[in-house]
Amino acid sequence: MSQTVHITAVVTVAADHAAAAEHAFAACIVSSRKEEACRQYVVSRDIEKTGRLVVSEVWTSETGFEAHLASPHFKALGEALGKLDAQLDIMKVQPLDDAADAV
């Protein structure tokens, strides 16, 4: 059984805060991808609903994911999203097939 951690998050802000939310994610994306435990960190904008972003993350371990949560860039993202009154739906998910761990 793999210890890989898969996260899917849906972040929603008011349409007039969409650009600010994307800007807040920009720095976090770059820094997160540099983390040793990061295998994937992708943030996508919903093309049908302005202000909704979907985050897909894959971490090599729970320890690596926890280190990410404690990182300065993730904390800065959290503060920025809080100021934008973002709604968060964060899910720790398990892929149905082992091929997903080959990311």
N, C-alpha and C positions, 0 to 999 in steps of 0.2 A: 504494500500500500504506500502510495506516494505521500510525502509530507508537503508537497507543493501547495501553496495557498492561492486560491483564485478569488478575486474580489470583483463584483460588479456593483457599481453605484450609479444612481440616477440623482442628479443635482438639478434643482429647478429654482430659477430666480425670475423676478418680474422681467418682462420683455425689455424694459428700458434699462435693466441692469445686465443684460446679456454680454455686452462688450466688456464690462468690468469683470464679470465672472471669467470670461475667456482669458482676459489679461492676467487674472490671479492664477489661473491654471498654468499659464505659459511658463513661468519660472519653476513651478513645481514639476512640470513634465521633464524639463531639462535636468534638474537635480535628481529627480527620482530615477531616471534612466541610468544615471551614473552610479547608483547604489549597487553594491556587489550582489545583493540578493534579488535584484530586479530582473525579471525575465521579460516582462511586458508591462508597459504603462501607456495606455492609449486613451485619449479623451476625444470624444466625438460630439459634434453639435447635432441636435435633432433638426433636420431640415424642414420639418412640418410644424414644429412648435418652438418659436423663438424663446430662448431662456432655459431650455432643457438640454442638459449635457449628460452623456453616458460615459462612465469611466470603466475601463476594463484593465485589470491588473493581474499579473502572475508573479508570485514571489517564490523563491526556492525553499523557504521554510517559514514556520510560524515566527521564529526568532528574527528572521530578516524582515518580515512584515511588521513586527512590533518595533524594530529599530526604525523603520520608515515612519511609523506613527509618532515616534519621539523626535524625529528630525526637525531641524529649524525650518526647512522649506515647507514641510507638511503643516507644521504649527502656523506658519504665516498664511498658508492657504486657508486653514480653518478660521483664522481671525478675519481674513478678507471676506470669506463666504458668510460669516456671522454678521458682518456689517451690511451685507447685501440681503439679509433675511432669507438666505437660501434654505430650501427644504431638501433634506437628504434622505435617501432610501439606500442604505448600504447593506449589501448581501455578501456573505461568505458562501460561495457556491462550490459544488462538486461536479465537474464535467462527467457526462455519462460514458465517455470513452477515454482510454489511456492516451490516445494520440494527442489530446489537448495538452498533456504535460511535455510534449516535444516542442512546444513554443520556444 
